[in-house]
Amino acid sequence: MSSYLKSITAVKPLFDRVLIQRAKAATQTSSGIYIPEKNQEKLGYGTVIASGPGLVGEDGKLVPTSVSAGDKVLLPSFGGSPVKVGGEEYIILSDREILAKITE
């Protein structure tokens, strides 16, 4: 799939799905020792890149997604569909799978 995608901006989530870039783990310790990639932990938060328009509720009205591009979110430890574009890994999750929005 990634060979078809030239840029992540070409990915437009549908319905209540959200495209998220997971935050990157530290690649070296504070003392300067490099951490091998297989030992780096996956962080449980990321940044929303794009979100779908939402779902149509039982009353026929559009219920928009609860997050928008640029929001920081807390992610579940598993789930979602990975998408790789240009060496970067992204995740597509349903809006209801996101655990929380992080405000600073």
Protein Blocks (a to p, Z undefined) as FASTA:
>chain_A
ZZmpmbfklpccehjbccdddddddfbdfkopacdfklpccdfbdcdfbdcfbdcdfkop
acddfbdehiacdddfbecjdddeehiacddddfklpmbdcdZZ
